[in-house]
Amino acid sequence: MRANHSSPGTRIGIAAVAVAVMGLSGCGEGPGRDGRDGRDAALRGDDRPLAAETGEPIDRSIQSFLDGALPEGPAGTVVAARDGGLVHCRGFGLADREKGIPARCDTVYDIMSMTKQFTAAAVMKLEMTGRLRVSDPIGAHFAGVPADKRDITLHHLLTHTAGLDDEVAGGEDYDPVSREEMLSGALGSTLRSAPGAEFHYSNLGYSVLAAIIEKVSGVGYERFLADHLFGPAGMTRTGYVLPRWRRDEVAVEYDERGVPQGRPYEHPWAADGPHWFLRGNGGLLSTPRDMFRWHRALEGTRVLSGRAKREMFTPHVFVGAQDGIRMHYGYGWGVVRANGRLINEHDGGNDWSFGEFARFPDHRVMVFWISNHAQRAGKWDLVERNKELTFGIERRARD
């Protein structure tokens, strides 16, 4: 069984992003590119409808960089956007080697811990409608909360400062654990630290948030996201089980030996999605094009209000410092300001796949890249190349 291990304090996370930015020189803005053509409705940053791209735009500068930077062997998709337009969206390698299916802009991938930003956005949406507050103690939503956990608030869960111990109370992604069993384990466990005292990256905390979203909204976690986030953003290809993907659209994942591990939903799942050690903190499936649509929706206010976005992207909790750069965590996002530049980012990884989603709001640039085969033992590791790839793509997208 694999682990859904994506922590901003490890791999690229927040620290490596900051270090990479320090090595970047200021680049010229240059004219914006636009890959618009197609028929689906999505959102511009100004909330006007814009035909979503159905082709695969290629930026020659980005493609030339990738041709030199990517090792021979992995597969995945790279997206770059600027000023609300899709600059580059193209796959590399094979999404399914056994059938010879290439990776594309619309290939479906497990986005892993990037799921957390959608859980955080759902909490923001419920706060916008007055159905909860991030200052709520969890006892406002669950009965029988033990005394040592009565001070845990939704803010603590969102910022990984609740003190929950994933090693003690959590489990493997595919353990057949119900919502009630997950909550019982979380509430009955011993805390690593007092609520609000320390940052400890916690997948379990985001599963607890998913349970709160269900309880407050009265609908399932995925259904709430589909109705209130994905639908308004024009994201028709994101979810656990609600989208009706063809099997050949979904990428097969490969381990470090190159052995196929199947598609994400071909592992033990409940009928309505992953079991509760994965739900809410990881496991959502999406396409690179849909992730671009999400970025574009975040530039406007149709999905989240300006106030909700400010709250989500506020650097609430100090995570650490490296080379004089201070790194923070917001709600479901890492928040870094380095060398005068703001970066909102989150990666996602498991034993087989890896991806990065980085937004540079000062320049309205977004980079998303993902691979269904992140490592080959003794040959290459895309996790280690994250900052080279992410900032190489970003630089060319805004030049």
One Martini backbone bead per residue (centre of mass of N, CA, C, O) as a GRO file, in nm:
protein
  399
    1MET     BB    1   0.097   0.036   0.020
    2ARG     BB    2   0.055   0.361  -0.009
    3ALA     BB    3   0.160   0.696   0.041
    4ASN     BB    4   0.032   1.027   0.113
    5HIS     BB    5   0.323   1.218   0.058
    6SER     BB    6   0.274   1.576   0.116
    7SER     BB    7   0.522   1.803   0.218
    8PRO     BB    8   0.634   2.128   0.245
    9GLY     BB    9   0.900   2.029   0.413
   10THR     BB   10   0.939   1.859   0.155
   11ARG     BB   11   1.103   1.867  -0.102
   12ILE     BB   12   0.990   2.126  -0.229
   13GLY     BB   13   0.785   2.284  -0.119
   14ILE     BB   14   0.871   2.572   0.035
   15ALA     BB   15   1.180   2.584   0.054
   16ALA     BB   16   1.262   2.524  -0.245
   17VAL     BB   17   1.117   2.756  -0.369
   18ALA     BB   18   1.274   2.984  -0.236
   19VAL     BB   19   1.553   2.909  -0.341
   20ALA     BB   20   1.484   2.930  -0.642
   21VAL     BB   21   1.405   3.228  -0.650
   22MET     BB   22   1.684   3.344  -0.569
   23GLY     BB   23   1.802   3.239  -0.863
   24LEU     BB   24   1.625   3.452  -0.996
   25SER     BB   25   1.579   3.664  -1.244
   26GLY     BB   26   1.455   3.926  -1.383
   27CYS     BB   27   1.195   3.926  -1.620
   28GLY     BB   28   1.040   3.992  -1.885
   29GLU     BB   29   0.719   4.012  -1.983
   30GLY     BB   30   0.590   4.055  -2.237
   31PRO     BB   31   0.375   3.918  -2.438
   32GLY     BB   32   0.087   3.770  -2.447
   33ARG     BB   33  -0.064   3.460  -2.463
   34ASP     BB   34  -0.307   3.263  -2.667
   35GLY     BB   35  -0.506   2.943  -2.652
   36ARG     BB   36  -0.787   3.016  -2.781
   37ASP     BB   37  -1.012   2.746  -2.829
   38GLY     BB   38  -1.358   2.644  -2.843
   39ARG     BB   39  -1.658   2.545  -2.622
   40ASP     BB   40  -1.620   2.571  -2.335
   41ALA     BB   41  -1.694   2.694  -2.022
   42ALA     BB   42  -1.530   2.955  -1.845
   43LEU     BB   43  -1.286   3.163  -1.672
   44ARG     BB   44  -1.196   3.462  -1.612
   45GLY     BB   45  -1.060   3.691  -1.404
   46ASP     BB   46  -1.330   3.881  -1.475
   47ASP     BB   47  -1.580   3.661  -1.518
   48ARG     BB   48  -1.582   3.611  -1.807
   49PRO     BB   49  -1.658   3.434  -2.054
   50LEU     BB   50  -1.452   3.158  -2.186
   51ALA     BB   51  -1.325   2.974  -2.412
   52ALA     BB   52  -1.214   2.670  -2.388
   53GLU     BB   53  -0.959   2.467  -2.441
   54THR     BB   54  -0.916   2.184  -2.685
   55GLY     BB   55  -0.640   2.206  -2.739
   56GLU     BB   56  -0.261   2.199  -2.772
   57PRO     BB   57  -0.071   2.423  -2.669
   58ILE     BB   58   0.253   2.550  -2.786
   59ASP     BB   59   0.557   2.642  -2.644
   60ARG     BB   60   0.868   2.659  -2.770
   61SER     BB   61   1.033   2.734  -2.519
   62ILE     BB   62   0.921   2.522  -2.328
   63GLN     BB   63   0.974   2.273  -2.504
   64SER     BB   64   1.279   2.307  -2.522
   65PHE     BB   65   1.331   2.284  -2.222
   66LEU     BB   66   1.204   2.000  -2.179
   67ASP     BB   67   1.383   1.841  -2.378
   68GLY     BB   68   1.637   1.898  -2.179
   69ALA     BB   69   1.515   1.833  -1.875
   70LEU     BB   70   1.400   1.565  -1.949
   71PRO     BB   71   1.407   1.254  -1.911
   72GLU     BB   72   1.420   0.930  -2.010
   73GLY     BB   73   1.073   0.781  -1.939
   74PRO     BB   74   0.874   0.965  -1.846
   75ALA     BB   75   0.536   1.085  -1.767
   76GLY     BB   76   0.310   1.361  -1.875
   77THR     BB   77   0.211   1.705  -1.785
   78VAL     BB   78   0.214   2.047  -1.912
   79VAL     BB   79   0.138   2.372  -1.762
   80ALA     BB   80   0.077   2.711  -1.890
   81ALA     BB   81   0.000   3.045  -1.762
   82ARG     BB   82  -0.123   3.376  -1.881
   83ASP     BB   83  -0.348   3.612  -1.840
   84GLY     BB   84  -0.583   3.371  -1.864
   85GLY     BB   85  -0.399   3.200  -2.057
   86LEU     BB   86  -0.308   2.934  -2.257
   87VAL     BB   87   0.023   2.845  -2.341
   88HIS     BB   88   0.058   2.538  -2.220
   89CYS     BB   89  -0.051   2.189  -2.327
   90ARG     BB   90   0.146   1.898  -2.274
   91GLY     BB   91   0.258   1.592  -2.333
   92PHE     BB   92   0.466   1.313  -2.206
   93GLY     BB   93   0.459   1.027  -2.309
   94LEU     BB   94   0.291   0.757  -2.134
   95ALA     BB   95  -0.011   0.675  -1.976
   96ASP     BB   96  -0.006   0.385  -2.143
   97ARG     BB   97   0.213   0.145  -2.227
   98GLU     BB   98   0.049  -0.111  -2.303
   99LYS     BB   99  -0.138   0.079  -2.517
  100GLY     BB  100   0.001   0.348  -2.624
  101ILE     BB  101  -0.090   0.603  -2.449
  102PRO     BB  102  -0.077   0.926  -2.450
  103ALA     BB  103  -0.004   1.209  -2.307
  104ARG     BB  104  -0.225   1.482  -2.211
  105CYS     BB  105  -0.418   1.752  -2.139
  106ASP     BB  106  -0.675   1.527  -2.074
  107THR     BB  107  -0.549   1.368  -1.870
  108VAL     BB  108  -0.597   1.156  -1.595
  109TYR     BB  109  -0.510   1.238  -1.255
  110ASP     BB  110  -0.355   1.215  -0.961
  111ILE     BB  111  -0.328   1.499  -0.727
  112MET     BB  112  -0.332   1.443  -0.440
  113SER     BB  113  -0.243   1.697  -0.217
  114MET     BB  114  -0.397   1.911  -0.396
  115THR     BB  115  -0.673   1.858  -0.262
  116LYS     BB  116  -0.656   2.060  -0.018
  117GLN     BB  117  -0.750   2.320  -0.168
  118PHE     BB  118  -1.050   2.219  -0.192
  119THR     BB  119  -1.113   2.189   0.102
  120ALA     BB  120  -1.054   2.481   0.177
  121ALA     BB  121  -1.259   2.607  -0.024
  122ALA     BB  122  -1.509   2.476   0.105
  123VAL     BB  123  -1.483   2.621   0.373
  124MET     BB  124  -1.501   2.905   0.254
  125LYS     BB  125  -1.784   2.868   0.133
  126LEU     BB  126  -1.928   2.817   0.407
  127GLU     BB  127  -1.846   3.090   0.527
  128MET     BB  128  -1.986   3.273   0.317
  129THR     BB  129  -2.283   3.139   0.410
  130GLY     BB  130  -2.274   3.101   0.741
  131ARG     BB  131  -2.216   2.778   0.836
  132LEU     BB  132  -1.927   2.876   0.923
  133ARG     BB  133  -1.612   2.893   1.106
  134VAL     BB  134  -1.272   2.887   1.150
  135SER     BB  135  -1.315   2.937   1.472
  136ASP     BB  136  -1.433   2.677   1.515
  137PRO     BB  137  -1.483   2.430   1.706
  138ILE     BB  138  -1.522   2.094   1.667
  139GLY     BB  139  -1.761   2.081   1.880
  140ALA     BB  140  -1.969   2.229   1.681
  141HIS     BB  141  -1.976   1.935   1.495
  142PHE     BB  142  -1.900   1.744   1.740
  143ALA     BB  143  -1.948   1.495   1.954
  144GLY     BB  144  -1.739   1.403   2.215
  145VAL     BB  145  -1.501   1.584   2.271
  146PRO     BB  146  -1.219   1.586   2.406
  147ALA     BB  147  -1.051   1.794   2.612
  148ASP     BB  148  -0.773   1.808   2.437
  149LYS     BB  149  -0.971   1.901   2.164
  150ARG     BB  150  -1.155   2.164   2.218
  151ASP     BB  151  -0.936   2.380   2.086
  152ILE     BB  152  -0.990   2.286   1.813
  153THR     BB  153  -0.986   2.426   1.498
  154LEU     BB  154  -1.024   2.486   1.171
  155HIS     BB  155  -0.765   2.646   1.150
  156HIS     BB  156  -0.581   2.422   1.252
  157LEU     BB  157  -0.644   2.218   1.028
  158LEU     BB  158  -0.565   2.403   0.782
  159THR     BB  159  -0.255   2.459   0.925
  160HIS     BB  160  -0.131   2.212   1.084
  161THR     BB  161  -0.208   2.283   1.427
  162ALA     BB  162  -0.370   2.055   1.597
  163GLY     BB  163  -0.173   1.788   1.673
  164LEU     BB  164  -0.199   1.558   1.498
  165ASP     BB  165  -0.121   1.200   1.466
  166ASP     BB  166  -0.066   1.013   1.190
  167GLU     BB  167   0.099   0.768   1.303
  168VAL     BB  168  -0.131   0.689   1.511
  169ALA     BB  169  -0.430   0.770   1.366
  170GLY     BB  170  -0.357   0.669   1.103
  171GLY     BB  171  -0.301   0.544   0.758
  172GLU     BB  172  -0.363   0.391   0.483
  173ASP     BB  173  -0.515   0.481   0.198
  174TYR     BB  174  -0.668   0.171   0.162
  175ASP     BB  175  -0.807   0.160   0.411
  176PRO     BB  176  -1.126   0.040   0.535
  177VAL     BB  177  -1.238   0.345   0.631
  178SER     BB  178  -1.455   0.521   0.791
  179ARG     BB  179  -1.563   0.811   0.908
  180GLU     BB  180  -1.606   0.719   1.202
  181GLU     BB  181  -1.330   0.579   1.235
  182MET     BB  182  -1.156   0.822   1.181
  183LEU     BB  183  -1.270   1.004   1.406
  184SER     BB  184  -1.214   0.816   1.643
  185GLY     BB  185  -0.906   0.814   1.608
  186ALA     BB  186  -0.854   1.119   1.625
  187LEU     BB  187  -1.005   1.175   1.906
  188GLY     BB  188  -0.842   0.925   2.062
  189SER     BB  189  -0.577   1.053   2.041
  190THR     BB  190  -0.256   1.164   2.080
  191LEU     BB  191  -0.103   1.452   2.093
  192ARG     BB  192   0.182   1.620   1.982
  193SER     BB  193   0.034   1.901   2.035
  194ALA     BB  194  -0.091   2.180   2.101
  195PRO     BB  195  -0.319   2.374   1.993
  196GLY     BB  196  -0.128   2.602   1.789
  197ALA     BB  197   0.187   2.540   1.850
  198GLU     BB  198   0.236   2.350   1.586
  199PHE     BB  199   0.378   2.228   1.288
  200HIS     BB  200   0.196   1.942   1.135
  201TYR     BB  201   0.166   1.759   0.884
  202SER     BB  202  -0.191   1.669   0.795
  203ASN     BB  203  -0.403   1.446   0.659
  204LEU     BB  204  -0.613   1.397   0.881
  205GLY     BB  205  -0.717   1.690   0.909
  206TYR     BB  206  -0.853   1.686   0.617
  207SER     BB  207  -1.053   1.461   0.681
  208VAL     BB  208  -1.202   1.614   0.901
  209LEU     BB  209  -1.294   1.843   0.714
  210ALA     BB  210  -1.464   1.665   0.528
  211ALA     BB  211  -1.664   1.586   0.752
  212ILE     BB  212  -1.762   1.874   0.807
  213ILE     BB  213  -1.871   1.933   0.527
  214GLU     BB  214  -2.088   1.715   0.540
  215LYS     BB  215  -2.238   1.804   0.795
  216VAL     BB  216  -2.306   2.101   0.711
  217SER     BB  217  -2.426   2.042   0.411
  218GLY     BB  218  -2.561   1.732   0.370
  219VAL     BB  219  -2.330   1.629   0.182
  220GLY     BB  220  -2.104   1.511   0.000
  221TYR     BB  221  -1.792   1.598  -0.064
  222GLU     BB  222  -1.794   1.578  -0.377
  223ARG     BB  223  -2.066   1.718  -0.426
  224PHE     BB  224  -1.987   1.990  -0.313
  225LEU     BB  225  -1.755   2.047  -0.508
  226ALA     BB  226  -1.915   2.019  -0.771
  227ASP     BB  227  -2.135   2.248  -0.709
  228HIS     BB  228  -1.926   2.493  -0.577
  229LEU     BB  229  -1.657   2.459  -0.767
  230PHE     BB  230  -1.639   2.302  -1.038
  231GLY     BB  231  -1.879   2.412  -1.192
  232PRO     BB  232  -1.815   2.726  -1.181
  233ALA     BB  233  -1.515   2.660  -1.315
  234GLY     BB  234  -1.551   2.433  -1.551
  235MET     BB  235  -1.504   2.142  -1.403
  236THR     BB  236  -1.567   1.825  -1.563
  237ARG     BB  237  -1.274   1.647  -1.472
  238THR     BB  238  -1.343   1.637  -1.148
  239GLY     BB  239  -1.284   1.373  -0.901
  240TYR     BB  240  -1.385   1.055  -0.807
  241VAL     BB  241  -1.692   0.941  -0.948
  242LEU     BB  242  -1.873   1.143  -1.115
  243PRO     BB  243  -1.708   1.125  -1.342
  244ARG     BB  244  -1.715   0.977  -1.684
  245TRP     BB  245  -1.464   0.800  -1.745
  246ARG     BB  246  -1.257   0.668  -1.948
  247ARG     BB  247  -1.016   0.445  -1.905
  248ASP     BB  248  -0.812   0.571  -2.129
  249GLU     BB  249  -0.795   0.862  -1.972
  250VAL     BB  250  -0.637   0.715  -1.743
  251ALA     BB  251  -0.362   0.698  -1.569
  252VAL     BB  252  -0.100   0.503  -1.523
  253GLU     BB  253   0.092   0.376  -1.266
  254TYR     BB  254   0.450   0.382  -1.171
  255ASP     BB  255   0.716   0.244  -1.048
  256GLU     BB  256   1.064   0.240  -0.992
  257ARG     BB  257   1.062  -0.019  -1.208
  258GLY     BB  258   0.804   0.014  -1.415
  259VAL     BB  259   0.557  -0.099  -1.274
  260PRO     BB  260   0.237  -0.144  -1.295
  261GLN     BB  261  -0.045   0.002  -1.068
  262GLY     BB  262  -0.258   0.135  -1.205
  263ARG     BB  263  -0.541   0.291  -1.128
  264PRO     BB  264  -0.661   0.461  -0.869
  265TYR     BB  265  -0.959   0.304  -0.869
  266GLU     BB  266  -0.816   0.000  -0.862
  267HIS     BB  267  -0.821   0.035  -0.575
  268PRO     BB  268  -0.929   0.047  -0.265
  269TRP     BB  269  -1.267   0.147  -0.261
  270ALA     BB  270  -1.536   0.305  -0.233
  271ALA     BB  271  -1.825   0.380  -0.399
  272ASP     BB  272  -1.757   0.718  -0.336
  273GLY     BB  273  -1.450   0.650  -0.296
  274PRO     BB  274  -1.227   0.693  -0.087
  275HIS     BB  275  -1.117   0.638   0.191
  276TRP     BB  276  -1.064   0.822   0.507
  277PHE     BB  277  -0.736   0.845   0.474
  278LEU     BB  278  -0.784   1.017   0.184
  279ARG     BB  279  -1.016   1.187   0.221
  280GLY     BB  280  -0.953   1.539   0.155
  281ASN     BB  281  -0.617   1.497   0.117
  282GLY     BB  282  -0.673   1.309  -0.146
  283GLY     BB  283  -0.732   1.148  -0.475
  284LEU     BB  284  -0.798   1.333  -0.681
  285LEU     BB  285  -0.922   1.376  -1.004
  286SER     BB  286  -0.754   1.521  -1.297
  287THR     BB  287  -0.683   1.773  -1.526
  288PRO     BB  288  -0.481   2.006  -1.652
  289ARG     BB  289  -0.711   2.182  -1.766
  290ASP     BB  290  -0.870   2.202  -1.499
  291MET     BB  291  -0.641   2.342  -1.338
  292PHE     BB  292  -0.654   2.596  -1.509
  293ARG     BB  293  -0.948   2.664  -1.438
  294TRP     BB  294  -0.892   2.705  -1.140
  295HIS     BB  295  -0.696   2.935  -1.165
  296ARG     BB  296  -0.898   3.124  -1.310
  297ALA     BB  297  -1.109   3.127  -1.085
  298LEU     BB  298  -0.909   3.256  -0.869
  299GLU     BB  299  -0.901   3.537  -1.030
  300GLY     BB  300  -1.185   3.547  -0.939
  301THR     BB  301  -1.543   3.557  -0.783
  302ARG     BB  302  -1.743   3.315  -0.840
  303VAL     BB  303  -1.637   3.110  -0.619
  304LEU     BB  304  -1.460   3.326  -0.460
  305SER     BB  305  -1.408   3.564  -0.263
  306GLY     BB  306  -1.186   3.796  -0.182
  307ARG     BB  307  -1.187   3.730   0.120
  308ALA     BB  308  -1.147   3.422   0.099
  309LYS     BB  309  -0.875   3.437  -0.051
  310ARG     BB  310  -0.718   3.594   0.155
  311GLU     BB  311  -0.747   3.378   0.375
  312MET     BB  312  -0.617   3.139   0.216
  313PHE     BB  313  -0.336   3.324   0.139
  314THR     BB  314  -0.252   3.354   0.414
  315PRO     BB  315   0.034   3.358   0.630
  316HIS     BB  316  -0.036   3.197   0.913
  317VAL     BB  317   0.218   2.985   0.922
  318PHE     BB  318   0.516   2.906   1.033
  319VAL     BB  319   0.764   2.677   0.902
  320GLY     BB  320   1.035   2.822   0.780
  321ALA     BB  321   1.392   2.864   0.708
  322GLN     BB  322   1.590   2.971   0.409
  323ASP     BB  323   1.817   3.185   0.321
  324GLY     BB  324   1.615   3.413   0.458
  325ILE     BB  325   1.350   3.255   0.404
  326ARG     BB  326   1.007   3.271   0.464
  327MET     BB  327   0.772   3.016   0.553
  328HIS     BB  328   0.426   2.937   0.478
  329TYR     BB  329   0.081   2.865   0.574
  330GLY     BB  330  -0.229   2.840   0.479
  331TYR     BB  331  -0.513   2.717   0.301
  332GLY     BB  332  -0.385   2.459   0.119
  333TRP     BB  333  -0.119   2.648   0.112
  334GLY     BB  334   0.171   2.770   0.011
  335VAL     BB  335   0.359   3.065   0.138
  336VAL     BB  336   0.572   3.286  -0.056
  337ARG     BB  337   0.834   3.534  -0.003
  338ALA     BB  338   1.076   3.612  -0.264
  339ASN     BB  339   1.241   3.861  -0.387
  340GLY     BB  340   0.943   4.007  -0.413
  341ARG     BB  341   0.788   3.729  -0.446
  342LEU     BB  342   0.489   3.554  -0.502
  343ILE     BB  343   0.392   3.221  -0.375
  344ASN     BB  344   0.160   2.963  -0.465
  345GLU     BB  345   0.176   2.624  -0.328
  346HIS     BB  346   0.150   2.264  -0.430
  347ASP     BB  347   0.204   1.939  -0.380
  348GLY     BB  348   0.224   1.586  -0.499
  349GLY     BB  349   0.256   1.248  -0.350
  350ASN     BB  350   0.380   0.917  -0.402
  351ASP     BB  351   0.517   0.613  -0.493
  352TRP     BB  352   0.467   0.712  -0.819
  353SER     BB  353   0.370   1.009  -0.813
  354PHE     BB  354   0.395   1.363  -0.936
  355GLY     BB  355   0.324   1.715  -0.838
  356GLU     BB  356   0.277   2.069  -0.945
  357PHE     BB  357   0.138   2.383  -0.800
  358ALA     BB  358   0.199   2.715  -0.933
  359ARG     BB  359   0.154   3.057  -0.823
  360PHE     BB  360   0.202   3.398  -0.976
  361PRO     BB  361   0.021   3.672  -0.907
  362ASP     BB  362   0.199   3.919  -0.996
  363HIS     BB  363   0.203   3.772  -1.310
  364ARG     BB  364  -0.016   3.567  -1.390
  365VAL     BB  365   0.113   3.277  -1.321
  366MET     BB  366   0.104   2.923  -1.420
  367VAL     BB  367   0.208   2.596  -1.284
  368PHE     BB  368   0.160   2.260  -1.418
  369TRP     BB  369   0.280   1.937  -1.312
  370ILE     BB  370   0.273   1.579  -1.414
  371SER     BB  371   0.333   1.234  -1.301
  372ASN     BB  372   0.306   0.865  -1.340
  373HIS     BB  373   0.647   0.863  -1.327
  374ALA     BB  374   0.879   0.982  -1.095
  375GLN     BB  375   1.061   0.708  -1.070
  376ARG     BB  376   1.398   0.565  -1.130
  377ALA     BB  377   1.602   0.348  -1.028
  378GLY     BB  378   1.919   0.498  -1.073
  379LYS     BB  379   1.821   0.747  -1.283
  380TRP     BB  380   1.544   0.909  -1.182
  381ASP     BB  381   1.395   1.224  -1.024
  382LEU     BB  382   1.138   1.451  -1.028
  383VAL     BB  383   1.145   1.561  -0.743
  384GLU     BB  384   1.443   1.678  -0.772
  385ARG     BB  385   1.332   1.859  -1.039
  386ASN     BB  386   1.119   2.066  -0.963
  387LYS     BB  387   1.249   2.349  -0.959
  388GLU     BB  388   1.361   2.339  -1.244
  389LEU     BB  389   1.088   2.303  -1.385
  390THR     BB  390   0.906   2.522  -1.262
  391PHE     BB  391   1.103   2.773  -1.322
  392GLY     BB  392   1.149   2.720  -1.620
  393ILE     BB  393   0.855   2.755  -1.705
  394GLU     BB  394   0.790   3.029  -1.575
  395ARG     BB  395   0.997   3.204  -1.721
  396ARG     BB  396   0.881   3.143  -2.013
  397ALA     BB  397   0.585   3.238  -1.965
  398ARG     BB  398   0.685   3.556  -1.895
  399ASP     BB  399   0.881   3.636  -2.146
   0.00000   0.00000   0.00000
